[in-house]
Amino acid sequence: MDFSLTTEQKMIKDTVRDFARKEIWPLAGRIDEEDWFPEGLFRRMGGLGMLAIPIPEEYGGAGGDIVGQMLALEDLSRCSPSVALSFGAHANLCMYNLHRNGSEEQKRRFLPPLGSGGMIGCLALTEPGAGSDAMSIRTTARRSGGEYILNGTKTFITNAPIADLAIVYAKTDPGAGPKGITAFLVEKGSPGYSVSRKIKKMGHRGSPTGEIIMEDCRVPERNVLGIENNGVAVMMRGLDVERAFFAGEAVGIAQGAFDLALQYAKEREQFGQPIGGFQLIQAKLSDMYADIEAGRLLCYKAAQLAMEAERGGKGTEIHKLAAASLMFNARMCNRVADEAVQIHGG
Ligand SMILES: Cc1cc2nc3c(=O)[nH]c(=O)nc-3n(C[C@H](O)[C@H](O)[C@H](O)COP(=O)(O)OP(=O)(O)OC[C@H]3O[C@@H](n4cnc5c(N)ncnc54)[C@H](O)[C@@H]3O)c2cc1C
């Protein structure tokens, strides 16, 4: 057993942490209060190599892996969950999905501009009537000559208001259930494609969430991602990776909350001493610390297994572990954040 990060992983973590502290943390208050997304800063992350960590160098990426991408997400989340969520939707849900399922031509066309921040990506599955029950989507795609005509509405789509490229799931054979869904690469500016209102949220404010409306939206045949009617394979194949990856956000948010609570406990004085001197506060901090470390171990193990599965490793443990990591860490993050709020008092 070796619990240490590789030199490359350490380098990614240090670079992103440094960038997030210097560039994102000073903006975190404004991002939340004004529901503002620092788009210029986000695009600049492309120039620094952060948006394409697991993408091979031949497509303009850093040639790293999914563990490295998760570590970047963790350290972005520590400073701004909003920037982190947009990063995840762009770099993982859109770009990494395209990398695993796209044709050579699609990868050469889209990955370099997505990696440099010249283009922003999103993934559009959810619909007003189809959330957990993703197979019940109603967006349709009808073939017409060398094109597909898409009709439907997607909602809750991270980055939709600013995205140049959307991976869209639609029914190409509505009678065939899961075997009639296809994934498409839909470019902003396609006839019949529009983005409606930005959705207001309780959390992750700043990360732009929106609705995509497709009315007789024309998409060329060459923009089918994967094989026609095989969209569920595109969707399901990515789930382990996405779950293992996104658990990193919960770990990062929890760590950020812990850092602030610890600092406050040292500074805030009551009854003649810093509140960190009281055993009740110490117990809270030690529980938070143990919770975060347990979650991080699970998160890193799931990410490592997801990476090995990507490289052809076999076994089903990753299905269970990725789901367990996301579930545990989402709850852990809430517990830790709640205690951090208690330590801050009023
Ligand atoms: C901030 C944010 C960003 C998002 N980004 C994206 C994105 O980029 N792309 C995208 O496609 N989607 C995105 N989503 C959508 C997200 O995937 C959906 O919200 C999610 O799938 C749940 O769907 P729903 O909100 O319609 O809830 P529902 O599915 O309607 O669930 C409502 C409630 O019913 C419960 N429930 C549902 N089914 C069952 C059942 N069988 N048994 C018991 N209880 C059940 C749920 O647990 C929940 O408590 C985003 C959502 C949020 C909040």
Ligand as a Chemical Component Dictionary entry (heavy atoms), coordinates in Angstrom:
data_LIG
# 
_chem_comp.id                   LIG 
_chem_comp.type                 NON-POLYMER 
_chem_comp.pdbx_formal_charge   0 
_chem_comp.three_letter_code    LIG 
# 
loop_
_chem_comp_atom.comp_id 
_chem_comp_atom.atom_id 
_chem_comp_atom.alt_atom_id 
_chem_comp_atom.type_symbol 
_chem_comp_atom.charge 
_chem_comp_atom.model_Cartn_x 
_chem_comp_atom.model_Cartn_y 
_chem_comp_atom.model_Cartn_z 
_chem_comp_atom.pdbx_ordinal 
LIG C1  C1  C 0 -26.395 22.642 -9.341  1  
LIG C2  C2  C 0 -26.872 21.597 -10.319 2  
LIG C3  C3  C 0 -26.169 21.363 -11.480 3  
LIG C4  C4  C 0 -26.617 20.419 -12.406 4  
LIG N1  N1  N 0 -25.903 20.232 -13.574 5  
LIG C5  C5  C 0 -26.391 19.394 -14.509 6  
LIG C6  C6  C 0 -25.728 19.253 -15.766 7  
LIG O1  O1  O 0 -24.692 19.870 -16.016 8  
LIG N2  N2  N 0 -26.273 18.434 -16.700 9  
LIG C7  C7  C 0 -27.411 17.727 -16.462 10 
LIG O2  O2  O 0 -27.843 17.007 -17.364 11 
LIG N3  N3  N 0 -28.063 17.810 -15.270 12 
LIG C8  C8  C 0 -27.583 18.637 -14.298 13 
LIG N4  N4  N 0 -28.238 18.749 -13.085 14 
LIG C9  C9  C 0 -29.459 18.009 -12.862 15 
LIG C10 C10 C 0 -29.314 16.848 -11.913 16 
LIG O3  O3  O 0 -28.665 15.796 -12.548 17 
LIG C11 C11 C 0 -30.743 16.502 -11.468 18 
LIG O4  O4  O 0 -31.158 17.518 -10.582 19 
LIG C12 C12 C 0 -30.831 15.161 -10.848 20 
LIG O5  O5  O 0 -30.708 14.175 -11.832 21 
LIG C13 C13 C 0 -32.143 14.957 -10.069 22 
LIG O6  O6  O 0 -33.218 15.243 -10.874 23 
LIG P1  P1  P 0 -34.410 16.189 -10.354 24 
LIG O7  O7  O 0 -33.803 17.446 -9.834  25 
LIG O8  O8  O 0 -35.393 16.297 -11.466 26 
LIG O9  O9  O 0 -35.055 15.431 -9.124  27 
LIG P2  P2  P 0 -36.118 14.245 -9.159  28 
LIG O10 O10 O 0 -35.586 13.125 -9.971  29 
LIG O11 O11 O 0 -37.444 14.822 -9.526  30 
LIG O12 O12 O 0 -36.126 13.844 -7.636  31 
LIG C14 C14 C 0 -36.894 14.556 -6.659  32 
LIG C15 C15 C 0 -36.882 13.775 -5.380  33 
LIG O13 O13 O 0 -37.483 12.494 -5.583  34 
LIG C16 C16 C 0 -36.596 11.466 -5.199  35 
LIG N5  N5  N 0 -36.767 10.290 -6.057  36 
LIG C17 C17 C 0 -36.669 10.226 -7.415  37 
LIG N6  N6  N 0 -36.846 8.957  -7.822  38 
LIG C18 C18 C 0 -37.066 8.202  -6.721  39 
LIG C19 C19 C 0 -37.297 6.820  -6.482  40 
LIG N7  N7  N 0 -37.309 5.931  -7.483  41 
LIG N8  N8  N 0 -37.452 6.395  -5.205  42 
LIG C20 C20 C 0 -37.415 7.273  -4.180  43 
LIG N9  N9  N 0 -37.193 8.587  -4.325  44 
LIG C21 C21 C 0 -37.025 9.052  -5.587  45 
LIG C22 C22 C 0 -35.216 12.068 -5.310  46 
LIG O14 O14 O 0 -34.267 11.417 -4.484  47 
LIG C23 C23 C 0 -35.467 13.499 -4.853  48 
LIG O15 O15 O 0 -35.512 13.543 -3.440  49 
LIG C24 C24 C 0 -27.791 19.674 -12.144 50 
LIG C25 C25 C 0 -28.498 19.898 -10.949 51 
LIG C26 C26 C 0 -28.056 20.843 -10.053 52 
LIG C27 C27 C 0 -28.861 21.061 -8.801  53 
# 
loop_
_chem_comp_bond.comp_id 
_chem_comp_bond.atom_id_1 
_chem_comp_bond.atom_id_2 
_chem_comp_bond.value_order 
_chem_comp_bond.pdbx_ordinal 
LIG C1  C2  SING 1  
LIG C2  C3  SING 2  
LIG C2  C26 DOUB 3  
LIG C3  C4  DOUB 4  
LIG C4  N1  SING 5  
LIG C4  C24 SING 6  
LIG N1  C5  DOUB 7  
LIG C5  C6  SING 8  
LIG C5  C8  SING 9  
LIG C6  O1  DOUB 10 
LIG C6  N2  SING 11 
LIG N2  C7  SING 12 
LIG C7  O2  DOUB 13 
LIG C7  N3  SING 14 
LIG N3  C8  DOUB 15 
LIG C8  N4  SING 16 
LIG N4  C9  SING 17 
LIG N4  C24 SING 18 
LIG C9  C10 SING 19 
LIG C10 O3  SING 20 
LIG C10 C11 SING 21 
LIG C11 O4  SING 22 
LIG C11 C12 SING 23 
LIG C12 O5  SING 24 
LIG C12 C13 SING 25 
LIG C13 O6  SING 26 
LIG O6  P1  SING 27 
LIG P1  O7  DOUB 28 
LIG P1  O8  SING 29 
LIG P1  O9  SING 30 
LIG O9  P2  SING 31 
LIG P2  O10 DOUB 32 
LIG P2  O11 SING 33 
LIG P2  O12 SING 34 
LIG O12 C14 SING 35 
LIG C14 C15 SING 36 
LIG C15 O13 SING 37 
LIG C15 C23 SING 38 
LIG O13 C16 SING 39 
LIG C16 N5  SING 40 
LIG C16 C22 SING 41 
LIG N5  C17 SING 42 
LIG N5  C21 SING 43 
LIG C17 N6  DOUB 44 
LIG N6  C18 SING 45 
LIG C18 C19 SING 46 
LIG C18 C21 DOUB 47 
LIG C19 N7  SING 48 
LIG C19 N8  DOUB 49 
LIG N8  C20 SING 50 
LIG C20 N9  DOUB 51 
LIG N9  C21 SING 52 
LIG C22 O14 SING 53 
LIG C22 C23 SING 54 
LIG C23 O15 SING 55 
LIG C24 C25 DOUB 56 
LIG C25 C26 SING 57 
LIG C26 C27 SING 58 
# 
